[in-house]
C-alpha cells in the first residue's frame, strides 16, 4: 500500500497535536504515569508547539495524509544536538535528529511506518547530513526492532525527562546513504 507523505503546513498543527495525543502514549513504558504523559503532551506536543516546529527553518515535519486525515508524522531537526550524552555517542560530522516518528495504530502493519521512514531518511539526505539519529525508550522493543530493520544501530544512551520521571533511552544512528 502506498501512502501520501507530504511536508506538513501550519494548517496541520491541530491535527498533529491530536495525532500525538494518540501515538505518543503508545511509545511510553507501561508504568508511565498518565500525568507525566499529559505533561509531555502539553509541554512538547501541543498545537502551539507544532506551530513553532513548523515555523522553524531547521525543522521538517512529514505527515502521512489519508484523505485529509493525518495518520502518521515524523519530525526532523537539522542542527547539532545540545545534549552532551548524545553528542558523545554520535559519529563525526553533523547528524540530523529524527526527533519523532509515529504512526496511528489503525495504520500499523500496513507499511505506513516503513514509507514514512524512507521519506524521513530522504529528507535528512536533502540536508546534506551524513547521519540520522534518534532516541528510543530502552523498553520499547517493537520500536527498537523497527529502527534496527531501518538501518539504525545502538551507539549510546541518554536520559529523557517524562514529566517527573527520568526515562532511559537508547541513542541509535544510521548513515543517511545506505
C-alpha positions as CSV (number, residue, x, y, z in Angstrom):
1,X,0.0,0.0,0.0
2,X,1.3,3.5,-0.9
3,X,0.6,6.3,1.4
4,X,0.6,10.0,0.6
5,X,3.5,11.5,2.5
6,X,4.0,15.3,2.3
7,X,5.6,18.2,4.2
8,X,3.3,19.5,6.9
9,X,1.9,23.0,6.8
10,X,0.8,25.4,9.6
11,X,-2.7,24.2,8.9
12,X,-1.8,20.8,10.1
13,X,-0.7,21.9,13.6
14,X,-4.1,21.0,15.3
15,X,-4.3,17.5,13.7
16,X,-0.6,16.9,14.5
17,X,-1.3,17.6,18.2
18,X,-4.4,15.3,18.1
19,X,-2.3,12.6,16.5
20,X,0.5,13.0,19.0
21,X,-2.0,12.6,21.8
22,X,-2.9,9.2,20.4
23,X,0.5,7.9,19.4
24,X,3.0,9.3,22.0
25,X,1.5,7.2,24.9
26,X,2.0,4.0,22.9
27,X,5.8,4.6,22.9
28,X,5.9,5.1,26.7
29,X,6.7,2.3,29.1
30,X,3.7,0.6,30.7
31,X,4.4,2.0,34.1
32,X,4.4,5.7,32.9
33,X,2.1,7.8,34.9
34,X,-0.8,9.4,33.0
35,X,0.0,12.8,34.5
36,X,3.6,12.6,33.2
37,X,2.4,11.7,29.7
38,X,-0.2,14.6,29.9
39,X,2.6,17.0,30.9
40,X,4.8,15.9,28.0
41,X,1.9,16.3,25.6
42,X,1.1,19.8,26.9
43,X,4.7,21.0,27.0
44,X,6.1,19.4,23.8
45,X,3.3,18.2,21.6
46,X,0.6,20.8,21.8
47,X,-0.8,22.6,18.8
48,X,1.2,25.7,19.7
49,X,4.4,23.6,19.8
50,X,3.7,22.2,16.4
51,X,3.1,25.7,15.1
52,X,6.6,26.6,16.4
53,X,8.1,23.5,14.9
54,X,6.6,24.2,11.5
55,X,7.9,27.8,11.6
56,X,11.4,26.7,12.5
57,X,13.7,26.6,9.3
58,X,15.8,23.8,10.9
59,X,12.7,21.5,11.4
60,X,11.0,19.4,8.8
61,X,7.7,17.7,9.6
62,X,6.4,15.0,7.3
63,X,2.9,13.6,7.5
64,X,1.0,10.6,6.2
65,X,-2.1,12.2,4.8
66,X,-5.1,9.8,4.3
67,X,-7.7,11.8,2.6
68,X,-7.2,14.9,4.7
69,X,-6.7,12.9,8.0
70,X,-3.2,12.7,9.4
71,X,-2.2,9.1,10.2
72,X,1.5,9.5,10.9
73,X,4.2,12.0,11.2
74,X,8.0,12.4,11.6
75,X,9.9,15.5,12.8
76,X,13.5,16.0,11.8
77,X,15.8,18.6,13.4
78,X,18.7,19.7,11.3
79,X,21.1,21.2,13.9
80,X,23.7,19.8,16.3
81,X,22.5,18.3,19.5
82,X,22.9,20.2,22.7
83,X,22.7,17.0,24.7
84,X,26.3,16.0,25.8
85,X,25.3,12.3,26.2
86,X,24.1,12.3,22.6
87,X,27.0,14.3,21.2
88,X,29.4,11.8,22.8
89,X,27.6,8.8,21.2
90,X,27.3,10.1,17.7
91,X,29.7,9.6,14.9
92,X,31.8,12.5,13.4
93,X,30.1,15.2,11.4
94,X,26.6,16.7,11.8
95,X,23.7,14.4,12.1
96,X,20.0,15.2,11.6
97,X,17.8,14.1,14.5
98,X,14.7,12.1,13.9
99,X,13.0,13.6,16.9
100,X,9.6,12.0,16.4
101,X,8.3,9.2,14.2
102,X,4.8,7.9,14.9
103,X,2.0,6.2,13.0
104,X,-1.6,5.9,14.2
105,X,-2.3,2.4,15.5
106,X,-5.0,2.0,12.8
107,X,-2.2,2.1,10.2
108,X,0.2,-0.3,12.0
109,X,1.1,-3.3,9.8
110,X,0.1,-1.5,6.5
111,X,3.6,-0.4,5.6
112,X,3.0,3.2,6.6
113,X,5.9,3.3,9.1
114,X,8.3,1.9,6.5
115,X,7.2,4.5,3.9
116,X,7.4,7.3,6.5
117,X,10.9,6.2,7.5
118,X,12.1,6.1,3.9
119,X,10.7,9.6,3.3
120,X,12.4,10.8,6.6
121,X,15.8,9.3,5.5
122,X,15.4,11.1,2.1
123,X,14.6,14.4,3.9
124,X,17.7,14.0,6.0
125,X,19.8,13.3,2.9
126,X,18.4,16.6,1.4
127,X,20.0,18.5,4.3
128,X,23.4,17.1,3.4
129,X,23.9,15.5,6.8
130,X,25.9,12.2,6.7
131,X,23.9,10.6,9.5
132,X,20.4,10.4,11.1
133,X,20.0,9.7,14.8
134,X,17.1,9.2,17.3
135,X,16.4,8.4,20.9
136,X,14.1,5.5,21.7
137,X,12.9,4.2,25.1
138,X,15.0,1.3,26.1
139,X,11.9,-0.7,26.9
140,X,10.2,-0.1,23.6
141,X,11.2,-3.4,21.9
142,X,8.9,-3.0,19.0
143,X,10.3,0.4,18.0
144,X,13.9,-0.8,18.5
145,X,13.3,-3.7,16.2
146,X,11.8,-1.4,13.6
147,X,14.7,1.0,13.8
148,X,17.2,-1.8,13.5
149,X,15.4,-3.0,10.4
150,X,15.6,0.5,9.1
151,X,19.4,0.5,9.4
152,X,19.9,2.2,12.8
153,X,22.3,0.7,15.4
154,X,22.6,1.5,19.1
155,X,25.5,3.9,19.7
156,X,24.8,5.1,23.3
157,X,22.3,6.0,25.9
158,X,20.7,9.2,27.1
159,X,18.2,10.3,29.7
160,X,14.7,11.6,28.8
161,X,12.5,13.5,31.2
162,X,8.9,12.4,31.1
163,X,7.1,14.7,33.4
164,X,8.5,14.0,36.9
165,X,10.2,10.7,35.8
166,X,13.6,10.2,34.1
167,X,13.4,7.6,31.4
168,X,16.4,5.8,29.8
169,X,16.7,5.9,26.0
170,X,19.0,4.2,23.5
171,X,20.7,6.6,21.1
172,X,20.5,5.0,17.6
173,X,22.2,6.2,14.5
174,X,22.4,5.3,10.8
175,X,24.2,6.7,7.8
176,X,21.9,8.6,5.5
177,X,23.3,6.9,2.5
178,X,22.7,3.2,2.5
